[in-house]
Amino acid sequence: MNVTRRHMFALSAGAAAAGLVAFAPGRAFATPEETAKAVSDLTGGSEPQTGRISLTAPEIAENGNTVPISVEVESPMTEGEYVESVTIFADGNPNPEVATFRFTPMSGTAVATTRIRLAKTQNVIAVAKLSDGSTYSDRKEVKVTIGGCGG
């Protein structure tokens, strides 16, 4: 086969178009419904209780790139009763699950502090799962003035 400049141009254009389709961006943000489903999957379909867990987050974050949050769960942290995990969700980020912290009775306390990236103003939800299977949640709305994920 004799490859001409015109054939080479057509092949190049086709390859470029295929590459663009393969890397086309999908939906940018999770929805509150997807976040509710992720929470439901974590809790086994039961509604988390309120109380025992305290989520601390700023009301207004001037920069969504580094939003400080902390979570604390009241628990004796004994072999019979302790916090297994705390999962942080953000209902406006590309993936609703942001972080999971795991604890054991040897942890002593169920406290975690971190910085997260928030794409826009949204709810931050913390869900604690205890060793007896019960779950507790707390939520805060964080207003982001400068988007951390390109917003």
MDTraj code that builds the backbone (N, CA, C; nanometers):
import mdtraj as md
import numpy as np

residues = "MET ASN VAL THR ARG ARG HIS MET PHE ALA LEU SER ALA GLY ALA ALA ALA ALA GLY LEU VAL ALA PHE ALA PRO GLY ARG ALA PHE ALA THR PRO GLU GLU THR ALA LYS ALA VAL SER ASP LEU THR GLY GLY SER GLU PRO GLN THR GLY ARG ILE SER LEU THR ALA PRO GLU ILE ALA GLU ASN GLY ASN THR VAL PRO ILE SER VAL GLU VAL GLU SER PRO MET THR GLU GLY GLU TYR VAL GLU SER VAL THR ILE PHE ALA ASP GLY ASN PRO ASN PRO GLU VAL ALA THR PHE ARG PHE THR PRO MET SER GLY THR ALA VAL ALA THR THR ARG ILE ARG LEU ALA LYS THR GLN ASN VAL ILE ALA VAL ALA LYS LEU SER ASP GLY SER THR TYR SER ASP ARG LYS GLU VAL LYS VAL THR ILE GLY GLY CYS GLY GLY".split()
xyz = np.array([
    [0.0837, -0.1173, 0.0000],
    [0.0000, 0.0000, 0.0000],
    [0.0882, 0.1236, 0.0000],
    [0.0510, 0.2163, -0.0813],
    [0.1241, 0.3404, -0.0939],
    [0.0589, 0.4448, -0.0030],
    [0.1287, 0.4888, 0.1030],
    [0.0749, 0.5840, 0.1996],
    [0.1080, 0.7248, 0.1525],
    [0.0037, 0.7998, 0.1278],
    [0.0226, 0.9386, 0.0846],
    [0.0091, 1.0310, 0.2048],
    [0.0442, 1.1511, 0.1826],
    [0.0315, 1.2518, 0.2879],
    [-0.1148, 1.2668, 0.3292],
    [-0.2068, 1.2570, 0.2356],
    [-0.3496, 1.2677, 0.2644],
    [-0.3961, 1.1517, 0.3524],
    [-0.3500, 1.0278, 0.3230],
    [-0.3842, 0.9121, 0.4068],
    [-0.3279, 0.9290, 0.5483],
    [-0.2053, 0.9769, 0.5578],
    [-0.1425, 0.9964, 0.6881],
    [-0.2190, 1.0998, 0.7701],
    [-0.2644, 1.2064, 0.7051],
    [-0.3422, 1.3083, 0.7741],
    [-0.4746, 1.2507, 0.8244],
    [-0.5425, 1.1712, 0.7421],
    [-0.6702, 1.1107, 0.7808],
    [-0.6507, 1.0150, 0.8979],
    [-0.5446, 0.9352, 0.8957],
    [-0.5163, 0.8426, 1.0062],
    [-0.4857, 0.9191, 1.1355],
    [-0.4099, 1.0247, 1.1243],
    [-0.3763, 1.1061, 1.2421],
    [-0.5002, 1.1712, 1.3022],
    [-0.5853, 1.2247, 1.2180],
    [-0.7075, 1.2889, 1.2659],
    [-0.7990, 1.1863, 1.3325],
    [-0.8089, 1.0680, 1.2763],
    [-0.8913, 0.9624, 1.3359],
    [-0.8375, 0.9180, 1.4714],
    [-0.7063, 0.9047, 1.4811],
    [-0.6457, 0.8654, 1.6084],
    [-0.6658, 0.9729, 1.7142],
    [-0.6537, 1.0981, 1.6753],
    [-0.6741, 1.2078, 1.7706],
    [-0.8186, 1.2108, 1.8192],
    [-0.9137, 1.1912, 1.7280],
    [-1.0553, 1.1914, 1.7664],
    [-1.0851, 1.0744, 1.8598],
    [-1.0303, 0.9581, 1.8323],
    [-1.0507, 0.8415, 1.9198],
    [-0.9912, 0.8677, 2.0573],
    [-0.8775, 0.9319, 2.0630],
    [-0.8155, 0.9656, 2.1911],
    [-0.8995, 1.0623, 2.2720],
    [-0.9591, 1.1605, 2.2060],
    [-1.0441, 1.2556, 2.2761],
    [-1.1692, 1.1900, 2.3313],
    [-1.2279, 1.0982, 2.2564],
    [-1.3471, 1.0274, 2.3029],
    [-1.3120, 0.9398, 2.4224],
    [-1.1965, 0.8745, 2.4186],
    [-1.1566, 0.7857, 2.5275],
    [-1.1344, 0.8615, 2.6573],
    [-1.0865, 0.9844, 2.6493],
    [-1.0571, 1.0622, 2.7685],
    [-1.1583, 1.1727, 2.7946],
    [-1.2762, 1.1618, 2.7371],
    [-1.3795, 1.2627, 2.7586],
    [-1.4210, 1.2611, 2.9058],
    [-1.4310, 1.3772, 2.9685],
    [-1.4684, 1.3801, 3.1097],
    [-1.6120, 1.3359, 3.1298],
    [-1.6342, 1.2650, 3.2387],
    [-1.7690, 1.2237, 3.2747],
    [-1.8338, 1.3316, 3.3595],
    [-1.9315, 1.2906, 3.4372],
    [-1.9996, 1.3826, 3.5268],
    [-1.8997, 1.4355, 3.6290],
    [-1.8999, 1.5624, 3.6554],
    [-1.7987, 1.6253, 3.7390],
    [-1.8206, 1.6022, 3.8881],
    [-1.9447, 1.5970, 3.9361],
    [-1.9681, 1.5912, 4.0790],
    [-2.0663, 1.4813, 4.1153],
    [-2.0487, 1.4289, 4.2353],
    [-2.1455, 1.3335, 4.2886],
    [-2.2741, 1.4083, 4.3209],
    [-2.3824, 1.3352, 4.3316],
    [-2.5099, 1.3967, 4.3671],
    [-2.5425, 1.3611, 4.5124],
    [-2.6301, 1.4378, 4.5749],
    [-2.6723, 1.4014, 4.7106],
    [-2.7335, 1.2609, 4.7170],
    [-2.7971, 1.2184, 4.6096],
    [-2.8554, 1.0837, 4.6064],
    [-2.7463, 0.9769, 4.6093],
    [-2.6368, 1.0001, 4.5335],
    [-2.5252, 0.9053, 4.5351],
    [-2.4605, 0.9005, 4.6729],
    [-2.4516, 1.0152, 4.7377],
    [-2.3953, 1.0201, 4.8726],
    [-2.4857, 0.9459, 4.9695],
    [-2.6164, 0.9657, 4.9582],
    [-2.7113, 0.8950, 5.0450],
    [-2.7011, 0.7443, 5.0243],
    [-2.6806, 0.7002, 4.8998],
    [-2.6648, 0.5574, 4.8724],
    [-2.5353, 0.5054, 4.9336],
    [-2.4270, 0.5825, 4.9253],
    [-2.2996, 0.5407, 4.9842],
    [-2.3117, 0.5300, 5.1361],
    [-2.3826, 0.6238, 5.1983],
    [-2.4051, 0.6172, 5.3432],
    [-2.4903, 0.4958, 5.3764],
    [-2.5943, 0.4716, 5.2977],
    [-2.6818, 0.3560, 5.3195],
    [-2.6048, 0.2248, 5.3055],
    [-2.5147, 0.2182, 5.2076],
    [-2.4319, 0.0977, 5.1907],
    [-2.3437, 0.0759, 5.3135],
    [-2.2901, 0.1841, 5.3687],
    [-2.2035, 0.1738, 5.4863],
    [-2.2816, 0.1299, 5.6093],
    [-2.4039, 0.1796, 5.6251],
    [-2.4827, 0.1503, 5.7446],
    [-2.5689, 0.0255, 5.7295],
    [-2.5612, -0.0396, 5.6165],
    [-2.6429, -0.1588, 5.5953],
    [-2.7894, -0.1266, 5.5733],
    [-2.8185, -0.0074, 5.5270],
    [-2.9559, 0.0315, 5.4970],
    [-3.0284, 0.0978, 5.6122],
    [-2.9703, 0.0986, 5.7306],
    [-3.0369, 0.1630, 5.8445],
    [-3.0015, 0.3110, 5.8499],
    [-3.0899, 0.3888, 5.9105],
    [-3.0679, 0.5327, 5.9244],
    [-2.9732, 0.5560, 6.0422],
    [-2.8610, 0.6266, 6.0201],
    [-2.7694, 0.6532, 6.1315],
    [-2.8355, 0.7415, 6.2373],
    [-2.8014, 0.7169, 6.3626],
    [-2.8538, 0.7966, 6.4731],
    [-2.7727, 0.9250, 6.4859],
    [-2.8276, 1.0215, 6.5567],
    [-2.7530, 1.1438, 6.5867],
    [-2.7007, 1.1331, 6.7294],
    [-2.6028, 1.2155, 6.7601],
    [-2.5408, 1.2104, 6.8918],
    [-2.4151, 1.1254, 6.8881],
    [-2.3361, 1.1326, 6.9920],
    [-2.2112, 1.0581, 7.0102],
    [-2.1009, 1.0951, 6.9122],
    [-2.1341, 1.1552, 6.7994],
    [-2.0312, 1.1941, 6.7022],
    [-2.0386, 1.3447, 6.6813],
    [-1.9223, 1.4053, 6.6750],
    [-1.9155, 1.5504, 6.6563],
    [-1.8203, 1.5814, 6.5414],
    [-1.8734, 1.6451, 6.4385],
    [-1.7951, 1.6866, 6.3225],
    [-1.7690, 1.8357, 6.3351],
    [-1.6433, 1.8753, 6.3249],
    [-1.6063, 2.0162, 6.3292],
    [-1.5511, 2.0559, 6.1931],
    [-1.6138, 2.1551, 6.1322],
    [-1.5707, 2.2067, 6.0019],
    [-1.6033, 2.3553, 5.9982],
    [-1.5269, 2.4326, 5.9212],
    [-1.5575, 2.5761, 5.9149],
    [-1.6885, 2.6013, 5.8415],
    [-1.7582, 2.7049, 5.8832],
    [-1.8815, 2.7415, 5.8143],
    [-1.8506, 2.7953, 5.6747],
    [-1.7419, 2.8733, 5.6649],
    [-1.6975, 2.9275, 5.5366],
    [-1.5508, 2.8921, 5.5177],
    [-1.5201, 2.8298, 5.4046],
    [-1.3814, 2.7970, 5.3699],
    [-1.3391, 2.8922, 5.2588],
    [-1.2392, 2.9739, 5.2872],
    [-1.1936, 3.0696, 5.1864],
    [-1.1227, 3.0007, 5.0706],
    [-1.0699, 2.8835, 5.0953],
    [-1.0003, 2.8085, 4.9907],
    [-1.0420, 2.6630, 5.0011],
    [-1.1074, 2.6107, 4.8987],
    [-1.1541, 2.4734, 4.8993],
    [-1.0435, 2.3703, 4.8893],
    [-0.9191, 2.4132, 4.8609],
    [-0.8085, 2.3183, 4.8493],
    [-0.7712, 2.2544, 4.9823],
    [-0.7841, 2.3276, 5.0927],
    [-0.7454, 2.2739, 5.2232],
    [-0.8478, 2.3164, 5.3277],
    [-0.9493, 2.2352, 5.3449],
    [-1.0528, 2.2632, 5.4429],
    [-1.0263, 2.1750, 5.5656],
    [-0.9958, 2.2365, 5.6812],
    [-0.9678, 2.1557, 5.7998],
    [-1.0966, 2.0996, 5.8595],
    [-1.0952, 1.9709, 5.8901],
    [-1.2084, 1.9087, 5.9573],
    [-1.1550, 1.8187, 6.0675],
    [-1.2377, 1.7989, 6.1680],
    [-1.2050, 1.7005, 6.2714],
    [-1.3330, 1.6322, 6.3139],
    [-1.3174, 1.5115, 6.3620],
    [-1.4312, 1.4322, 6.4047],
    [-1.3932, 1.3621, 6.5345],
    [-1.4905, 1.3559, 6.6263],
    [-1.4688, 1.2902, 6.7548],
    [-1.5939, 1.2101, 6.7890],
    [-1.5735, 1.0869, 6.8359],
    [-1.6847, 1.0006, 6.8720],
    [-1.6714, 0.9633, 7.0188],
    [-1.7802, 0.9812, 7.0951],
    [-1.7819, 0.9430, 7.2357],
    [-1.7934, 0.7913, 7.2438],
    [-1.6933, 0.7278, 7.3046],
    [-1.6929, 0.5823, 7.3186],
    [-1.5939, 0.5446, 7.4274],
    [-1.6251, 0.4401, 7.5061],
    [-1.5292, 0.3965, 7.6077],
    [-1.4043, 0.3306, 7.5465],
    [-1.4121, 0.2897, 7.4223],
    [-1.3005, 0.2263, 7.3503],
    [-1.2457, 0.1066, 7.4284],
    [-1.3373, 0.0197, 7.4714],
    [-1.3000, -0.1056, 7.5373],
    [-1.3193, -0.2203, 7.4388],
    [-1.2759, -0.3390, 7.4769],
    [-1.2930, -0.4567, 7.3897],
    [-1.4398, -0.4813, 7.3576],
    [-1.5296, -0.4493, 7.4495],
    [-1.6719, -0.4730, 7.4293],
    [-1.7431, -0.3648, 7.3513],
    [-1.6915, -0.2438, 7.3563],
    [-1.7574, -0.1322, 7.2880],
    [-1.6525, -0.0322, 7.2403],
    [-1.6417, -0.0214, 7.1102],
    [-1.5462, 0.0735, 7.0522],
    [-1.5921, 0.1174, 6.9139],
    [-1.5299, 0.2216, 6.8647],
    [-1.5592, 0.2733, 6.7313],
    [-1.4711, 0.1977, 6.6315],
    [-1.5337, 0.1332, 6.5340],
    [-1.4576, 0.0612, 6.4311],
    [-1.4038, 0.1559, 6.3245],
    [-1.4906, 0.2482, 6.2786],
    [-1.4477, 0.3379, 6.1714],
    [-1.5312, 0.4646, 6.1693],
    [-1.4730, 0.5674, 6.1101],
    [-1.5438, 0.6923, 6.0814],
    [-1.5162, 0.7237, 5.9354],
    [-1.6210, 0.7415, 5.8580],
    [-1.6084, 0.7730, 5.7160],
    [-1.6610, 0.9131, 5.6911],
    [-1.5849, 0.9897, 5.6137],
    [-1.6220, 1.1260, 5.5788],
    [-1.6728, 1.1273, 5.4348],
    [-1.7887, 1.1884, 5.4133],
    [-1.8482, 1.2032, 5.2807],
    [-1.8643, 1.3511, 5.2489],
    [-1.8553, 1.3852, 5.1206],
    [-1.8832, 1.5206, 5.0721],
    [-1.9729, 1.5057, 4.9496],
    [-2.0941, 1.5600, 4.9573],
    [-2.1921, 1.5312, 4.8524],
    [-2.1782, 1.6133, 4.7254],
    [-2.0725, 1.6955, 4.7134],
    [-2.0524, 1.7715, 4.5908],
    [-1.9175, 1.7460, 4.5264],
    [-1.8422, 1.6507, 4.5771],
    [-1.7121, 1.6175, 4.5195],
    [-1.7286, 1.5109, 4.4117],
    [-1.6275, 1.4882, 4.3300],
    [-1.6393, 1.3861, 4.2262],
    [-1.6714, 1.2473, 4.2822],
    [-1.6135, 1.2110, 4.3947],
    [-1.6465, 1.0866, 4.4639],
    [-1.6982, 1.1249, 4.6022],
    [-1.8127, 1.0714, 4.6433],
    [-1.8677, 1.1141, 4.7714],
    [-1.7822, 1.0742, 4.8918],
    [-1.7172, 0.9578, 4.8879],
    [-1.6365, 0.9151, 5.0018],
    [-1.5002, 0.9837, 4.9972],
    [-1.4701, 1.0614, 5.1016],
    [-1.3461, 1.1380, 5.1060],
    [-1.2377, 1.0633, 5.1819],
    [-1.2711, 1.0105, 5.3003],
    [-1.1712, 0.9446, 5.3839],
    [-1.2394, 0.8486, 5.4801],
    [-1.1659, 0.7454, 5.5216],
    [-1.2114, 0.6532, 5.6251],
    [-1.0999, 0.6375, 5.7267],
    [-1.1346, 0.6546, 5.8530],
    [-1.0412, 0.6360, 5.9636],
    [-1.0833, 0.5102, 6.0383],
    [-0.9895, 0.4206, 6.0653],
    [-1.0192, 0.2962, 6.1363],
    [-0.9586, 0.3021, 6.2763],
    [-1.0333, 0.2471, 6.3733],
    [-0.9907, 0.2487, 6.5124],
    [-0.9997, 0.1088, 6.5722],
    [-0.9285, 0.0879, 6.6798],
    [-0.9355, -0.0345, 6.7597],
    [-0.9449, 0.0082, 6.9055],
    [-0.9730, -0.0851, 6.9975],
    [-0.9737, -0.0481, 7.1390],
    [-0.8392, 0.0099, 7.1846],
    [-0.7323, -0.0300, 7.1189],
    [-0.6003, 0.0212, 7.1553],
    [-0.5798, 0.1667, 7.1118],
    [-0.6689, 0.2206, 7.0315],
    [-0.6583, 0.3609, 6.9897],
    [-0.6787, 0.4556, 7.1077],
    [-0.7552, 0.4127, 7.2063],
    [-0.7786, 0.4952, 7.3238],
    [-0.8906, 0.5953, 7.3063],
    [-0.8899, 0.6701, 7.1980],
    [-0.9971, 0.7642, 7.1658],
    [-1.0265, 0.7547, 7.0165],
    [-1.1466, 0.7927, 6.9815],
    [-1.1851, 0.7940, 6.8399],
    [-1.1891, 0.9396, 6.7942],
    [-1.0713, 0.9924, 6.7629],
    [-1.0563, 1.1309, 6.7199],
    [-0.9691, 1.1327, 6.5951],
    [-1.0089, 1.2097, 6.4958],
    [-0.9287, 1.2227, 6.3737],
    [-0.9389, 1.3665, 6.3232],
    [-0.8284, 1.4163, 6.2716],
    [-0.8224, 1.5502, 6.2138],
    [-0.7498, 1.5419, 6.0813],
    [-0.8014, 1.6108, 5.9819],
    [-0.7376, 1.6109, 5.8504],
    [-0.7792, 1.7365, 5.7752],
    [-0.7265, 1.7517, 5.6567],
    [-0.7687, 1.8576, 5.5643],
    [-0.8207, 1.7885, 5.4399],
    [-0.9328, 1.8373, 5.3900],
    [-0.9922, 1.7781, 5.2707],
    [-1.0086, 1.8854, 5.1642],
    [-1.0275, 1.8408, 5.0435],
    [-1.0512, 1.9310, 4.9308],
    [-1.2002, 1.9266, 4.8979],
    [-1.2597, 2.0437, 4.8902],
    [-1.4009, 2.0543, 4.8546],
    [-1.4130, 2.1344, 4.7262],
    [-1.4889, 2.0821, 4.6323],
    [-1.5010, 2.1443, 4.5011],
    [-1.5911, 2.2670, 4.5020],
    [-1.6893, 2.2679, 4.5908],
    [-1.7869, 2.3768, 4.5934],
    [-1.8574, 2.3731, 4.7277],
    [-1.9496, 2.4646, 4.7510],
    [-2.0289, 2.4634, 4.8731],
    [-2.1086, 2.3336, 4.8778],
    [-2.0994, 2.2635, 4.9912],
    [-2.1623, 2.1325, 5.0007],
    [-2.1690, 2.0852, 5.1452],
    [-2.2401, 1.9743, 5.1643],
    [-2.2498, 1.9112, 5.2947],
    [-2.1325, 1.8163, 5.3146],
    [-2.0748, 1.8209, 5.4338],
    [-1.9742, 1.7234, 5.4751],
    [-2.0416, 1.6378, 5.5812],
    [-2.0351, 1.5065, 5.5640],
    [-2.1060, 1.4129, 5.6507],
    [-2.0052, 1.3159, 5.7098],
    [-2.0124, 1.2974, 5.8413],
    [-1.9279, 1.1985, 5.9090],
    [-2.0186, 1.0881, 5.9612],
    [-1.9818, 0.9624, 5.9342],
    [-2.0589, 0.8472, 5.9799],
    [-1.9663, 0.7563, 6.0590],
    [-2.0022, 0.7304, 6.1855],
    [-1.9244, 0.6419, 6.2718],
    [-1.9941, 0.5073, 6.2807],
    [-1.9149, 0.4010, 6.2679],
    [-1.9674, 0.2650, 6.2810],
    [-1.9054, 0.2044, 6.4062],
    [-1.9898, 0.1622, 6.5000],
    [-1.9433, 0.1075, 6.6256],
    [-1.9372, -0.0447, 6.6202],
    [-1.8671, -0.1035, 6.7152],
    [-1.8455, -0.2484, 6.7167],
    [-1.9749, -0.3269, 6.7327],
    [-2.0794, -0.2669, 6.7919],
    [-2.2067, -0.3370, 6.8069],
    [-2.2949, -0.3257, 6.6828],
    [-2.2438, -0.2611, 6.5771],
    [-2.3179, -0.2475, 6.4523],
    [-2.3980, -0.1186, 6.4410],
    [-2.4082, -0.0424, 6.5484],
    [-2.4827, 0.0832, 6.5425],
    [-2.4013, 0.1887, 6.4673],
    [-2.4718, 0.2850, 6.4104],
    [-2.4066, 0.3925, 6.3352],
    [-2.4605, 0.5265, 6.3814],
    [-2.3730, 0.6265, 6.3783],
    [-2.4070, 0.7628, 6.4165],
    [-2.3536, 0.8564, 6.3097],
    [-2.4228, 0.9687, 6.2890],
    [-2.3743, 1.0634, 6.1888],
    [-2.3930, 1.2069, 6.2350],
    [-2.3125, 1.2936, 6.1750],
    [-2.3224, 1.4374, 6.1949],
    [-2.2904, 1.5013, 6.0602],
    [-2.3472, 1.6166, 6.0339],
    [-2.3225, 1.6849, 5.9060],
    [-2.3087, 1.8334, 5.9275],
    [-2.2301, 1.8945, 5.8410],
    [-2.2109, 2.0392, 5.8409],
    [-2.2105, 2.0863, 5.6960],
    [-2.2688, 2.2023, 5.6706],
    [-2.2568, 2.2627, 5.5387],
    [-2.1359, 2.3556, 5.5412],
    [-2.0483, 2.3390, 5.4420],
    [-1.9298, 2.4235, 5.4299],
    [-1.9450, 2.5061, 5.3022],
    [-1.9414, 2.6366, 5.3183],
    [-1.9493, 2.7269, 5.2036],
    [-1.8074, 2.7521, 5.1534],
    [-1.7826, 2.7189, 5.0280],
    [-1.6501, 2.7349, 4.9683],
    [-1.6521, 2.8568, 4.8777],
    [-1.5582, 2.9501, 4.9032],
    [-1.5554, 3.0719, 4.8227],
    [-1.4632, 3.0574, 4.7017],
    [-1.3595, 2.9745, 4.7107],
    [-1.2718, 2.9447, 4.5973],
    [-1.2690, 2.7939, 4.5840],
    [-1.3082, 2.7409, 4.4686],
    [-1.3186, 2.5970, 4.4500],
    [-1.1836, 2.5279, 4.4578],
    [-1.1813, 2.4113, 4.5235],
    [-1.0579, 2.3357, 4.5371],
    [-1.0396, 2.2356, 4.4259],
    [-1.1462, 2.1953, 4.3588],
    [-1.1356, 2.0940, 4.2541],
    [-1.1695, 2.1563, 4.1189],
    [-1.1208, 2.2731, 4.0940],
    [-1.1434, 2.3368, 3.9656],
    [-1.2702, 2.4199, 3.9590],
    [-1.3358, 2.4426, 4.0740],
    [-1.4614, 2.5176, 4.0736],
    [-1.4457, 2.6601, 4.1089],
])
top = md.Topology()
chain = top.add_chain()
for i, resn in enumerate(residues, 1):
    res = top.add_residue(resn, chain, resSeq=i)
    for name in ("N", "CA", "C"):
        top.add_atom(name, md.element.get_by_symbol(name[0]), res)
traj = md.Trajectory(xyz[None], top)
